[in-house]
Amino acid sequence: MRECFELRDVDAGGRIGELTVPRADVTVETPALLPVINPNLDTISPRRLAEEFGAEILITNSYIIYGTEDVREAALEDGLHELLDFPGAIMTDSGSFQLAEYGEIDVTTEEILDFQYRIGSDIATPVDIPTPPDVSREQAERELEITQERLEIADGVDTGEMLVNAPVQGSTYPDLREDAGRHAAGTDLDVFPVGAVVPLMNDYRYDDMIDAVAGAKRGLGSDAPVHLFGAGHPMMFALAVAMGCDLFDSAAYALYARDDRYLTVRGTRHLEDLDYMPCSCPVCVAHSPDELRELPDREREEELAAHNLHVTFEEIRRIKQAIRAGNLLELVEQRARAHPTMLDGYRTLLDHADQLEGSDPVSKGAFFYTSHESARRPEVLRHHQRLDRLSVPDSLFLTEGDSDSERYDESWRVQPPFGPFPRALSKSYPLTAEVPDRTDRGALEAAADGVARLVGCNPETEFALGHRGWPTDVLERIPDDVELVDLFGEDG
């Protein structure tokens, strides 16, 4: 376990943790949002971020400070906390974003880390190479090698109590992300940003984003605090948290406000399109859409930025409560219905159910089956895997019905999507699941796969399956030597 990070609660891949930032003498509860502060453009003051919105940590760009003479001199003389008037922790970026945007920067890793230390940064960042998506594998490998060399340089710099980021690159190659994560975890650096994913999010490629994070997480292991660099839209926070991200930095609240864009957890609306305020934050309670539109430009921008922050911080709190309650994946499923590409992201998340299962609690609150995607959740996978451990008699009747069959030694229940289990486990999580009466094909197929697994693990046992009119193609998933009994037919 890394000394600066401690886990408190987990659900799926999501976790509530505590990131200790010794130089700031604060502990940040994660998941956490880091509002982006441009030192040359102050939409919402850092002090207000702390006092009104509860921000415990923010991020600013040390390269911009380094290159702006008057700001640089003030930062060196007074320190970042005094310059920004912020009581929490301050992370600084190194200029890698500028490198990605403009192709070059005139500072080395040693120089920028030293500068970040001298201005009082609490969490610093070396100069990595943010390799964009879809480049050739050769380019991705070459640039990853440079990033890893720079991480090793950063690992050798004496930074005192200042924590240091170890960015995880690798473009859209999950195996390179995994290798990069493993290399970064092998250093003594502290926080692990998954970098160069902004182009994926800008293009709504949430499936590729999840694959990139999943690869990085496999390499990093479970004790690493993970920062999703550039993730600022509240619509996708729950999805990213469920895959194991702990920190997010957002400039969206200010950038979107500048263009009269209004954030919601279901997407972005233009102020001109709103007839009603679909929100109860202080801004939306105090103004109608017409009143906001009539404000002077600067005042309207500030009010929209405040709304955007309220929505964003509210979603972070909602996610924490979902983790604590054990229903994070239900929240992710709700958010997945906001946009087709979010649904792609959720389905990709479930492609990694085996990875999520390793951290998902064995017991928690109710399991709600709300769509066929629920049949692919880690709880279903775990139940199927644990069928191997169950002791079975010489003959066994598996049934959706309640009555035993006298022909068999025992009768077990079958409940989609989990499949078979001894009746004694009926009150155990997740077999207490709330499932619709109109069972969908995904649940039936998962249950059939559970039956097939149990049968395959016990070739000497005689099995029968009592089902309630399962479709023929679902029944084809059941081994041929299992006797099939249609309970609807018996009832008729």
N, C-alpha and C positions, 0 to 999 in steps of 0.2 A: 504494500500500500504506500502510495506517495504521501509524504509527510504533510503536504499542503492541502490534500483533498481527502475528505471522509464522507462515505455514503451513509445516509440516514434511512431512506425508504427507496424501494424499487418496485416497478411494475412494467412488464415486458422489458424493453431495453431502457426505459426511462428511469430516472433516479432523482431524488432530492438529495443534495449533497451540501457540504460546507467547504468552500475554498478559502483557506487561510492566506491572507496577503500580509506578510509580516511587516513590510516597509510602510504600509498604510496603517498598520495596526487595526485591521478590520477583518471580519470573516463574512464572506459573501455567500448567501444561500443560493444554490442553483436548483433548477434552471434559472438563469439570470439574463436580463437584457442589458447590453451596454449601449446606451445612446451615443451616437457619433457626434463629436463636437469639432466643428471646423474652427480653429483658433482665429480665423479672419472673418467669420460670419456666425453671429450668435442669434439663432432663432428663438430658442428657449434657453435661459441661462442655466449653467450647471447647478447653481444653488437652488433654483426652482425645481430642477430635475430631482434633486435630493429631497427637498422639503415637501413638494406637492405630489410628486409621482412615486416617491420611495426608491429612487435609483440608488443602488449601493455601489455601483461601479460604472465607469464610462470609458470610452476610448477616443483618443485623438491621434493626430498624425505627427509624429516627431519629425518627419522629413519636411513637412510644410513649415513647422516651427524652425527647423534648422536652416531653411532657405529664405526665411522672412526676417530681415535683420532686426527690426525693432522688437518683434515677438521673441526672437532668439535671445536677445540681450535681457529682456524681461524675465524669460524663463530661467536663464542661467543665474540671474541675480536673485530672483524671488522664489523660484521653484514653481512647478506645475500647479500644485495645490493652491498656492497663493494667486498665481496668474489666472486660474480658472475659477477660483473661489468654490472649490468642491471638497466636501468633507469625507467622501468615500475613497474607494480605490480607483486608480487611473492606469489604464493600459495604453500603451503607445504602439502604433504601427511604425514600420521602418521605412516605407517608401516603395515597398514591393508592388502596391497598387499602381503607383505612378510608373513603375517599371513595366507593368503589364499594359498600361494605357499608352505610354509614350516611348517605350523601347529602351530607355536608359536612365540611370540616376548616377550622380557623381559622389557616392559615398560607399564605403566598405562596411562589412558586418562589424568589424572591430570599432570603426569610427562611430557608427550609428548606435551601437550598444553603449559605448562610452558616453556619447551625448545624452542618450536616454537616462543613463545613470546620473549624470551631472544635473539634469533638469528635474530630477526627483520622480521619474516614472516608477510605478510600483510593479508593473509587468511589462517587460520590453520584448521587442521582436527583432530577430536578425533579418538580414536581407536574403530572402529566398527567391526562387524563380517560380512564379505562379504560372505553370504550364496550362494553357487553355484546353478546353475539350477538343476531342476529335483530331488531334495532331497525330503524326506518325508515331509508331511505337519507338522508333529510333530517337526522335526528338524528345519524347517523354522520358526515356531512359537517360539520355544525355543531360537533360535539365534536372532530372531528379538527382543524378550524381552530383551536380554542382550544389544543389540545395543541401544534400547530405554532408558535403564537405563544409559548407557554411555552418551547419548545425554543430559539427565537431569543433569548428573554430569557436562558436558561441559557447559550447560546453567548457572550453578552456579559459574563458574570460572570467575574471573575478568580478562578480556583480553584487557582492555582499548579500543583503536581504532582498534585493530586487529579484522577483521571479522572471523567468525568460520563457517565451513561447518557442515551441519546436514545430513549425508548420509541416503538415503532411501533404505532399503533392503526389502526382502520378497521373494527371489528366483523367481520361475516361477508361483507364485500365485498372479494374479492381485488384488484380494481383500486384500491380505496382503500388497501389495505395496500401495494400497489406504489407508489402516489403518496406514501404516508407514508414508505416506505423511502427513496424517492429524495430526499424533502425532508430526512430525517434525515441521509442520507449527504452532503448538501450543506453540513451544518454542520461545525464542528471538534470536535464531541463524539466520544466514544470507543467506547462499547459500546452495543449496540442490542438492547434487550429487545423481544420480540414480546409485547405486553400483552393482557390481558383474554381469555386463552384458558382460564383455569381452569374457567369454566362448560362449555366444550366438553369438557374432559377429565373433569369430574365426570359428564357425561351420556354418556360414552363415544363422543363424536362425533369420532373420530380422523380421519375423512375431511375434515371441515370444518377441523380443526386443521391438517392438512397443506396444504390449500388456502390458509389464512391465512398459514402460514409461507412457502409457495412464492411468494405474492404479495409478501410483505415482502422475500424474498431477491432477487427480480427487481429491485426498486427499490434495494436496498442494494448490490448487486454482490458480488464474491467476496472482497474484502479486509476485510469488516466482521465483527467478532466478534459473534455473535448469541446472545442469552440468551432462553430460553423461560421466561418468568415463570410461576412457580407449578407447574412440572412436577416432580413428585417421585416418581412411581411407576416402579420400574425396568423394568416390563413394556414401557413405551413409549419408553425412552431410545434404543434402536437405531433405531427408526423415525424419531424426531425428529432424531437425528444424521445419518441418511442424507439427510434433507432439508436439512441444513446448519446445525443448531443446535449451539452450542459450550458453552453454560453452562446449568445447571439449578439451581433452588433447591428444596429439599425440607424441608417441615415434616411430611411424611407419616410419617417415621420415628418422630416423637414423638406426633403426633396419633393414628396408628393404634395405637401401643403403649398409649395411654391407654384405648383401647376393646378391648384384648386382640386386636388384629388383627396378623397375621403376614404380612409381605411375602414374596413369591416373584417370580421373573421371569415366572411364568405367571399371576399374579393375587394375590389376597389371601385368606388363610384365617383363620377364627376359631380362636383357641387351643382353644376347647372342642371343635372338630371334629377335632383332630389326635390320631391314635393313635401316629404315629411322627414324628420330626423329619426332614424331607426336605432337610437342609442339614448341612454340616460346619463351620460357623463355630464359634468358641469357645463361644458360648452354647448352641448345639444339641448340641455334643459333651458339654458338661458337664451338661446337663439332659435329662430325658425330658419329654414333654408333661405328665404327671401332676405331676412335680416343679415345673415352671414354674407350673402352676395353683395349687399349694399355697403358693407364695411370698406374703408380705405384698404388699399392693397396690402400694406405692411401689417395692419391690424388683422385683416382676414387671414393672412398667412400664419400669423402667430396663433390665432384661434384654431385654425385647422390643424396646425402642428400639435397643439395641446390635445385636441380630440384624438388625433392619431396616436399620441402617446398614451392617453387613457385607455384606448382600445387595446393597445399592444401590451401594456402592463397588466391589464385585466386578464388577458389571455394567458399570460405567464402564471398568474395566480390560479386561474382555472385549471391549468395543467398540473400545478402542484397539488391541488385538491384532488384531482383525478388520480394522480399517482398514490396519494395517501389513501384514497378510497378503494384503489385497486381496479378502477374502470377507465384507465388511460386509453385502451384500444377502442372502447365504445366512443370516446371523444374523437379519436382519430377517424373512426368510421363516419361520424357526423361531418367532420371537416372534409372528408374525402368526397362527399356529395356536393361540395361547393363548385367543383370544376372537374371535367373529365380527366385532366392531367393529374389532378390530386388523387383521383381514383387509381390511375396508373401507379402513382407513388405508393398508395396503400397496398395495392396488390403486389408490388415489388417488395415492400416491407414484409409481407407474408411469405414471399419466396425465401426469406431469411428466418423463417419461424424456428428452425433448429438453432440458430444463433441466439435468438431472443429467448428461447426456452431455458438456456443456461442461466439467465438472471431472473426470469419470471418467477414470482413466489408460488410455492406449491399450493398454498391456500390463501384465499382472500374473500372479497364479497361475492355478490351474485354475478354469474356469467349470463349476459344477455345476448341471445342469438338474434341479430337484426338484419342479416343478409347472408347470401351464400358465401361471402368472404369470411364470415365468422367460422365456417367449417375448417378454415386453414389456420386458425389461431394456434399459438404455442400450447395452450392447454389441451387442445385436441391431439396435437402431435405427442405431447407427453403421455396422455392416457394410452394412446396406441403403443408407444414404446414400452410402457409398463405392463402391458398385457403379457409380456414374456415372463414376468415374475409371478403371475398368479397360478396357484395350484388348481388343477381341474380334475374332475372325476372321470371314470371310464366312459360315461355317457352324459351328455349335457344338452339341455334344451335352452336355446337363446331366443327370447321372445319379447316383442313389444307389448304383449298382453300381460295380464296380472296372474293368470292361473298357471299352476305347474302341470307338467305332463307326467303321468304315472309311468310312462315307458322309459323315462330317463332318471339317472341318479340325482341330478339337480336341475334347477331352472334358474337361469340368470336373466336379468333385464337387458334389453337392447334399447338404447335411446340415441337417436340421431342428434348431433353429429358424432357422438363419442363411440357408439357401438356397444359391445357387450361389457357387462360388469356384474359381479356378485351382488345380490340384493342387499347384503349387509353394508355395501358402500353407497347406497342410494342417498344418504344424507351428507355425503362427503363432497367437497368442492373438487372439480367443477360439475359433478353429476347432478347437482341441484339446479342446473341451468334453467333459465326461463326461455323456452323455445316455442315459436308459434305453432298453433294446432295444424296449420296448413304447411306441412314440412316441405321445404324446397329440395330440389335435386342435389344441390351441393351437400346438404346435411345427410341425405340418404346415401350418397356415394361415400362420404366419409365414414358413416356407420358401417357400410358394407366392407370398406377397407379394414375397419377394426375387426369385423368378424373374420375376414380372410386372414388377418395377421394371427389372431388367436388360434384359428384352425391350423395354420401353417406351423405354429410353435408346438402343437400337440397332435402329431400325426396318428397316435394310437387311440385317441378319443373319438367316440361316435358323436357327431353333432347334428342338431336340427335347428332350423331358424324359423320362428314364427313371425311373419311380417304383415304389415297392414297395407297390402296392395302395392308393393314396390314395383316400379316399372321393370320391364324385362331387361333393359340394358344395364340397370343397376344390379339386378340379380345375377347378371353375367360376371360380376366381380367376385361372386361367392364361389368357392371351390366346388367342383362337381359332386364330390362325395358327401356334401351336406344336404340333408333332407329339407326341402322347402315346404312350409305350411302357410298358405294365405289365410290370415285370420279374418279378413273380410269375407272370404269365401265360406269359412266355417260359420261366421255370424249369420250369413245368408242362408 
